[in-house]
Amino acid sequence: MTRGLLASPLGLLVGFSLGALGSGGSILAVPMLVYAAGQSPQEATAASLLLVGTAALAGLPKHLRAGRVRSLTGIVFGLSGIGGSLAGTALNRRIDPNLLLLSFSGLILIAAWRMLTACPSCTRTGEERVLANGAQQRPHRLDAGRALLLLTVGTAVGFLTGLFGVGGGFVIIPVLTLIMQFAMPEAIGTSLLIVAINSAVALLARLGSAQIDWGVALAFTVAAVIGSQLGSQVAGQLDPERSLRAFAAALVLLAIYTAARALSFG
């Protein structure tokens, strides 16, 4: 009960950043749940999966209606991640918690780097501009070579999702735009389908284990959904470049703190 009460304001804060800034906000979930709500890293990654999957499913319908989801590629990409997701989940159960957090701090730095590259989908405002202005283009067909590449990358993304409880959009979107030649709006829409599949597989793999505190996970996710709606209302008032730099700086500080805590208890 106490953890659930602690998780609600944290979920509201993470959801607000998710709604105001974009998909990168969800990477805050794991360290916040560990250091503020007192969860173990394994419990926190499970709660993060529920949040990431819910956010992806919530955003998917509008992209489907607009024709921005390439379902075949998304399903192939998502299903190719099943093996990696199961492997990442298995490792998540066995890895030392401090090593998991130390590795997660490295992932946070990668997310910060992506922010500083000014990727169009890294802020809500930037994503909306891309969706409004991005021209649709027909992607290359899914031939054997590209299918094999998607299988390889999909496995890697699934592994990250299973291990860390993240969606992996910072890997998925570049693959779809650079390799599959998707227009950015299609890459954004299709990535949500892939994230939803990966998150569902990793979460199902955790069912029946002691790693999921459902009271915390559900309270955190519900609060995050509410926070996301609030954050989206202020997204248009934020300067995209300043938002990117500020959030990237906050992620770097969070990565340093997470690494220091993990090493101090190692």
N, C-alpha and C positions, 0 to 999 in steps of 0.2 A: 504493500500500500504506500509506504513512504517513498520507495523508488519510483512508483507510478506518479506520485505527486511531484517529485523532482523532475521527472522526465517530461511532464507537460509543458512547463515554461521553456525548457530546452528545445523541445520539438517546435514550439511556436517560434523561437528565435531562428532555428535552422530552416523552418518553412518560410519564414519571412525573407531570409537571405536567398532561398531557392526561388521564391516568387519575384523578388526585386532584381536579383543578379543573373539568374539562370541556373542551369543544371549543376554547375560547379559547387553550389551551396551545400549539396548533400554530403560533401566530403568532410564537413564539420561534424557530422553526426557521431562517428565513432569516438574521437577524442573527447567530445563533450559528454557522452554517455559514460565513458570510462572515468574521467577525472571529476565530473560534477555530479553524476548520478550514482557513482560507485559500482558500475557494472564491470564484469570481467571483459577483456577484449573479445572473447568468443560470444558472449551475450550481446555486446554492443554491435558486432558485425551482423548478427542475426536481426536485430532491431533495424539496423541500417538497410538491410535487404528489403524488409517490409516497406520501409519508407521509399526506397528507390523504385521498387516495383509498382507501388501505388501511384507514385508521381508519374511514372511512364504510362501506366494505364489511363490515368486521368487526362494526360495530354494527347493520347493517341487518336481518339475519335475525330477531333477537328482536323487533324492531318489526313485521316482517311477520307473524310468528306471533301477535302480540297484536292484529293488525288496526289498527295505528296508522299505516299507510302508505297514503295516497291515491294509488294508482299513476298514474291518468290525469293528475291535476294535476302530479304529480312528473315524469312523462315529458314532458308539454308544457312545463313550466318548464325542465327540463334540456335538452331538445332546442332550445328557443328560445335557449339560451345558446351554441350551437355557433358562430354567426357572431361573437359577441362574444369567445368564447374564442380563435378563430383570429386575430382582429384583435389581441387582447391579446398573444398569443404572438408575432405578427409584430413588434409594437412592442417587446416584451421583447428581441428579437434586435438591434434597432437603437438602442434608447435608450442614452444615456450611463449607465454603471454608477452613477456618483455621483448622477445625477438620479433613477435608479430607487430607490436607497436613500433619498434625501431624500423622495421620494414615499411610500415604504414607511413612513418614520417618521410621516408623517401618518396612514397607515392604522392604525398601532399606537395612536396617540392616539384614534382613533375606537373601536377595540376597548376601550381603557381607559374611555372614556366609557360604552360599553355595560355594562361591568362595574359602574360606579358607579350606573347606573340600576337595579341589582339585578334584572336580567332573570332569570327562573326557570331558564333553561337555561344560565346562565353558570357554574355550578358543578355538579360531579357530584352533590353532595348535594341541591342545589336541583332538579336535573333528576329525580332519583329520587323526590323528594317530589311533584313535578308528575305524574309518571307513575303514582304510587300513588293520588293523590287527584283528578286531573283527570278530569272527566266527559266521556265521548264526546258529540259533538254532530254532527249531520249538516250538512256545509257546503253553502253555496249551490251550485247546479249551475254548471258551467263554461260560462257563456253567452259570447256574442261579445265583450261589453265586458270581462269579466274575462279572457278569453283574450288580448285585445289588450294588456291591462295586464301579464299574465304574460309575454307576448312581449317587451315593453319592458324590464321589470325583469330578466327572464331574460337578455337580451342584456347588460345592465349587469353582472350578477353574473358571467356568463361572461367578460366583459372583465377584471374584477378577478382572476378565477382564472387566466386566461392570462397576465396581466401580472405579478402578484405571487405566484402559487403558493399562494393562500389559498382556503379553501372558500366563504367569503361567507355563513356561517350567520347573522352579525349583521344581514344584510340579508334573507335568505330567511325566517327565522322571523317577523319582524314583518309581512312581506307576507302570509304564510299566515294569521296570526292576525287581523290588522286588516282585510285586504281580502277574503280567502277565508273568513273567519269560522271557521277551524279551531280546535278545542280545542288547547291547548298540547301535549298528548301527540301528537296527530296532526301538528302542525307540526314537532315534533322528529323524529318518525319519517320523515315525508315529506322533510324537509330533507336527510337522509342519502342518499336516492335522488338528489336533485338534485346534491348535492356529488359523489357518485360519478360521475355522468354528466359534469359539468363538468371534474372532475379527469382523467378518462379521455381526454376530447377534447383538453385542453391538453397532456397527456403524449404522446398519439399525434402531435400536431402537432410535437413536439420530436424524434421518432424520426429517426435518421439524421443529426442535427446533432451538432456538437461540444460542445453545451451540457450534455449529460448525462454525468456521471462515474458510471457504473453501480456501480463499486466503492464509492464514497462513498454513493450514493443507497440501495443495497441494505443496506449495513452500518448506515446511519443508521436506515432504516425498520425493520429487524429488531430493533435495539436499542430503538427507540421502542415497538414492539409489546410487548416484554418489560417495558419501563418502565411502559407503560400498565396492564398487569396488576398490577404492584406498586403503582402509584398508586391504583388502584381499591379496593385493600384497606384503604387508610387514609382514603378519602374520607369515610366515615361518622363519622370521629373529628374532622373539621374543622368549625369554626363557619362556616356559609355566609357571613354578613355580614362577618366578619373576613377570611375567605379572599378575598372580592370586593375589599375595600379594599386588602389587602396586595398582591394580584396586580395590581390597577389601578395602584397606586403603582409597582410594579416595571416595568410596561409604560411608564409615563410616563418613568421614568429611562432605560429602553432606547430610547425614541423620541428623547429628548434626545441620548443618546450616538450613536445612529445618524445623526441629523441633523448633529451636530457633526463626526463623522468624514467624512460625505459632503461637507460644506461645506469642510472643511479640505483635502480632496484635489480640490476642484472647480477 
